[in-house]
Amino acid sequence: MSTCPSRPAPEPHRPDLAGLCPGPAERARTVAAGRGATVCAAGVESSRVLAHAVTEAEQFLIAVPAGGDVVRAVGAAPRSDLSALVMVSDHAPVPLRRPVRAQLWLSGWLTPVRPRDERAAVLAFADTRPDGVLLDVGRSVALLRLDLAEVVLSAGGRALDVSPLDFLAARPDPLAAIEAEHLAHLDRDHPEFLRLLAELLPAGSLAPGDVVRPLGMDRFGFRLRIERPGGHQDIRVPFAGPLTCTGDLGAAVGRLARAARNRVADRG
């Protein structure tokens, strides 16, 4: 995990920080960094992907059972080139009524990684996402490459088309590797900090009976889920400025806490 020296987050340079959020390509790459994925193809029912990764060389690779339907379908396709769709779902790391935060659909053509390229592909895969299944590539596990034709991100009730070139060139959010653990810890052990964050929400955001839960965290800030008896609302609480690495997080969280306490004091 990359870190950097902890330092105060920079002062905001613009007043509309609440509107700052990851762009579609960055969000799509962050969702793609998740663990769960399935693949569908002509003549193949939805099948679980053992592991997937976007390499530094901007190739989308998936690991699947060597004796499975997907590998057989690829082998039977003309020129071993099979039209396919890979879906990755992004789930909140805390229990929520509607836990799916986003879904990513990546469509294109699956082709086998050639035996002479297998070792290099495994190393490139492992550099991005080390996984035990890679040890069995060439035996019980097969590596396939998905040549992307279309990328669609569904998040916040909207479906967004993302250019495959933009998707491959983007990088996941720098906090993605620690987000799940941090939010689960916050939800379980620090309700007082959630109450502080709620102080930074726009006036009128909360009503009696509403419950504030942590939904997400990225380099731009926290996302909170307000669960209500009749539905929910997702609201962003921004940091003072975008973070560049996990080492910035402590100072940024401290600044949010101070801002919330100052707001409570001003009201008192």
Phi, psi and omega per residue, in radians:
M1 nan 2.257 3.140
S2 -1.396 2.447 3.086
T3 -2.309 2.974 3.041
C4 -2.525 2.821 -3.124
P5 -0.997 2.360 3.127
S6 -1.168 2.326 3.128
R7 -2.693 2.761 3.139
P8 -1.030 2.477 3.052
A9 -1.133 2.561 -3.103
P10 -1.131 2.691 3.086
E11 -1.166 2.565 3.132
P12 -1.152 2.496 3.127
H13 -1.819 -0.059 -3.123
R14 -2.587 2.643 -3.010
P15 -1.417 -0.259 -3.025
D16 -1.726 0.847 -3.127
L17 -1.065 -0.537 -3.127
A18 -1.073 -0.389 3.128
G19 -1.523 -0.112 -3.141
L20 -1.390 2.292 3.127
C21 -2.787 2.894 3.138
P22 -1.050 2.490 3.050
G23 -1.255 2.896 -3.087
P24 -0.978 -0.718 -3.110
A25 -1.173 -0.755 3.110
E26 -1.128 -0.739 3.117
R27 -1.094 -0.736 3.128
A28 -1.091 -0.741 3.112
R29 -1.140 -0.610 3.111
T30 -1.170 -0.755 3.086
V31 -1.099 -0.701 -3.137
A32 -1.103 -0.387 3.120
A33 -1.352 -0.079 3.103
G34 -1.212 2.958 -3.017
R35 -1.520 -0.632 -2.999
G36 -1.556 2.241 3.099
A37 -2.597 2.645 3.048
T38 -2.273 2.760 3.135
V39 -2.249 2.404 3.061
C40 -2.180 2.573 3.113
A41 -2.721 2.917 3.138
A42 -1.014 2.170 3.124
G43 1.387 0.088 -3.117
V44 -2.198 2.148 3.044
E45 -1.198 2.835 3.140
S46 -0.901 2.232 -3.050
S47 -2.264 2.448 -3.110
R48 -1.265 2.403 3.036
V49 -1.560 2.275 -3.116
L50 -1.209 -0.659 3.105
A51 -2.894 2.706 3.105
H52 -2.577 2.753 -3.121
A53 -2.837 2.653 2.935
V54 -1.841 2.042 -3.040
T55 -1.395 2.942 3.085
E56 -1.092 -0.424 3.084
A57 -1.466 0.168 3.069
E58 1.095 0.781 2.989
Q59 -1.964 2.408 3.085
F60 -1.694 1.987 -3.086
L61 -1.999 2.509 3.030
I62 -2.234 2.540 3.057
A63 -1.881 2.234 -3.105
V64 -2.367 2.822 3.086
P65 -1.024 2.310 -3.072
A66 -1.120 -0.508 -3.135
G67 -1.728 0.266 -3.050
G68 -1.509 3.057 -3.092
D69 -1.115 -0.604 -3.081
V70 -1.138 -0.798 3.138
V71 -1.125 -0.699 3.106
R72 -1.115 -0.705 -3.131
A73 -1.173 -0.680 3.090
V74 -1.093 -0.775 -3.135
G75 -1.114 -0.530 -3.112
A76 -1.520 -0.234 -3.108
A77 -1.278 2.629 3.066
P78 -0.980 2.253 -3.115
R79 1.015 0.407 -3.131
S80 0.895 0.765 -3.052
D81 -2.241 1.775 -2.962
L82 -1.947 2.168 3.033
S83 -1.136 2.288 -3.029
A84 -2.653 2.877 3.099
L85 -2.315 2.216 3.051
V86 -1.892 2.280 3.133
M87 -2.063 2.292 3.085
V88 -2.085 2.231 3.114
S89 -1.855 2.413 -3.140
D90 -1.891 1.983 -3.106
H91 -1.836 2.491 3.041
A92 -1.096 2.512 -3.106
P93 -1.427 0.065 3.070
V94 -2.173 2.690 -3.114
P95 -1.213 2.121 3.111
L96 -2.293 2.836 3.117
R97 -1.069 -0.770 3.104
R98 -2.112 1.597 -2.967
P99 -1.396 -0.282 -3.089
V100 -1.347 2.023 -3.118
R101 -1.534 -0.555 -3.098
A102 -2.854 2.764 3.008
Q103 -2.339 2.522 -3.098
L104 -2.172 2.232 3.081
W105 -1.973 2.169 3.138
L106 -2.102 1.971 -3.120
S107 -1.987 2.638 -3.118
G108 2.969 -2.525 -3.057
W109 -2.200 2.204 3.101
L110 -1.526 2.304 3.033
T111 -2.351 2.607 3.126
P112 -1.272 2.536 2.977
V113 -1.294 2.180 -3.070
R114 -1.135 2.544 -3.107
P115 -0.913 -0.655 -3.110
R116 -1.250 -0.317 3.133
D117 -1.758 -0.030 -2.985
E118 -1.096 -0.823 -3.087
R119 -1.060 -0.792 3.130
A120 -1.117 -0.659 -3.140
A121 -1.180 -0.707 3.113
V122 -1.092 -0.752 3.139
L123 -1.141 -0.703 3.111
A124 -1.153 -0.686 3.082
F125 -1.069 -0.863 -3.083
A126 -1.132 -0.569 3.097
D127 -1.088 -0.599 -3.140
T128 -1.513 -0.775 -3.087
R129 -2.565 1.634 3.065
P130 -1.080 2.336 -3.137
D131 -2.656 2.436 -3.099
G132 -1.074 -0.467 -3.112
V133 -1.138 -0.376 -3.128
L134 -1.139 -0.406 3.123
L135 -1.160 -0.353 -3.088
D136 -1.801 0.117 3.088
V137 -1.103 2.333 -3.071
G138 1.660 -0.203 3.069
R139 -2.086 -1.587 -3.112
S140 -1.602 -0.106 -3.103
V141 -2.159 2.408 3.090
A142 -2.020 2.527 3.060
L143 -1.779 2.282 3.081
L144 -2.156 2.616 3.078
R145 -1.891 2.342 3.055
L146 -1.809 1.938 3.054
D147 -1.453 1.946 -2.935
L148 -1.288 2.390 3.015
A149 -2.004 -0.548 -3.071
E150 -2.650 2.459 3.074
V151 -2.268 2.201 3.138
V152 -2.233 2.240 3.106
L153 -1.921 2.192 3.053
S154 -1.907 2.025 -3.118
A155 -2.704 2.442 3.094
G156 1.084 0.509 3.119
G157 1.417 0.114 3.136
R158 -2.164 2.540 3.026
A159 -1.847 2.161 -3.063
L160 -2.067 2.263 3.007
D161 -1.386 2.300 3.123
V162 -2.081 2.269 3.086
S163 -1.034 2.258 3.081
P164 -0.953 -0.644 3.116
L165 -1.155 -0.712 3.104
D166 -1.155 -0.697 3.122
F167 -1.056 -0.841 -3.095
L168 -1.192 -0.560 -3.119
A169 -1.396 -0.368 -3.120
A170 -1.278 2.946 3.082
R171 -2.216 2.585 3.112
P172 -1.095 2.762 3.099
D173 -0.996 2.401 -3.085
P174 -1.160 -0.274 3.114
L175 -1.670 -0.005 -3.025
A176 -1.022 -0.634 -3.061
A177 -1.199 -0.426 -3.093
I178 -1.934 -0.047 -3.027
E179 -1.040 -0.881 -3.038
A180 -1.060 -0.841 -3.129
E181 -1.115 -0.720 -3.100
H182 -1.150 -0.791 -3.109
L183 -1.217 -0.660 3.093
A184 -1.104 -0.710 3.101
H185 -1.135 -0.734 3.120
L186 -1.091 -0.800 -3.106
D187 -1.154 -0.639 -3.061
R188 -1.452 -0.706 -2.913
D189 -2.042 -0.177 -3.038
H190 -2.335 1.055 3.072
P191 -1.080 -0.444 -3.132
E192 -1.159 -0.564 3.107
F193 -1.276 -0.618 3.056
L194 -1.078 -0.687 3.093
R195 -1.123 -0.651 3.078
L196 -1.118 -0.786 3.122
L197 -1.054 -0.628 3.136
A198 -1.086 -0.467 3.103
E199 -1.153 -0.353 -3.105
L200 -1.613 -0.004 3.119
L201 -1.290 2.698 3.085
P202 -1.001 2.582 3.137
A203 -0.990 2.385 3.130
G204 1.506 0.050 -3.113
S205 -1.219 -0.546 -3.050
L206 -1.928 2.478 3.066
A207 -2.179 2.813 3.087
P208 -0.932 2.329 -3.131
G209 1.617 -0.199 3.094
D210 -1.257 2.558 3.115
V211 -2.136 2.260 -3.138
V212 -1.706 2.186 3.136
R213 -2.205 2.638 3.058
P214 -1.336 2.179 -3.111
L215 -1.799 -0.691 -3.083
G216 -2.867 2.927 3.096
M217 -2.628 2.291 3.071
D218 -2.498 -3.018 -3.034
R219 -1.169 -0.233 3.139
F220 -1.656 -0.299 -3.139
G221 2.651 -2.910 3.090
F222 -1.645 2.616 2.923
R223 -1.991 2.253 -3.129
L224 -1.941 2.494 3.038
R225 -1.821 2.097 3.031
I226 -1.685 1.899 -3.136
E227 -1.613 2.205 -3.113
R228 -2.077 2.835 3.116
P229 -0.987 -0.577 -3.090
G230 -1.882 0.256 -3.136
G231 2.716 -2.675 -3.139
H232 -2.684 2.888 3.064
Q233 -2.462 2.411 3.115
D234 -1.868 2.242 -3.091
I235 -2.296 2.451 3.129
R236 -1.659 2.363 2.991
V237 -1.951 1.869 -2.988
P238 -1.411 2.626 2.900
F239 -1.239 2.978 3.107
A240 -1.118 -0.416 3.085
G241 -2.934 2.808 -3.133
P242 -1.046 2.420 3.101
L243 -1.495 2.762 3.130
T244 -1.890 -0.344 -3.117
C245 -2.865 3.031 -3.084
T246 -1.122 -0.451 3.137
G247 -1.143 -0.320 3.113
D248 -1.411 -0.232 -2.908
L249 -1.160 -0.774 -3.065
G250 -1.013 -0.809 3.139
A251 -1.151 -0.659 -3.125
A252 -1.176 -0.703 3.104
V253 -1.155 -0.727 3.101
G254 -1.054 -0.672 3.131
R255 -1.163 -0.697 3.091
L256 -1.086 -0.756 -3.125
A257 -1.084 -0.739 3.127
R258 -1.123 -0.707 3.126
A259 -1.104 -0.681 3.137
A260 -1.190 -0.737 3.127
R261 -1.127 -0.662 3.104
N262 -1.130 -0.653 3.120
R263 -1.160 -0.704 3.082
V264 -1.098 -0.743 -3.130
A265 -1.134 -0.678 3.134
D266 -1.116 -0.624 3.119
R267 -1.264 -0.541 -3.111
G268 -1.299 nan nan
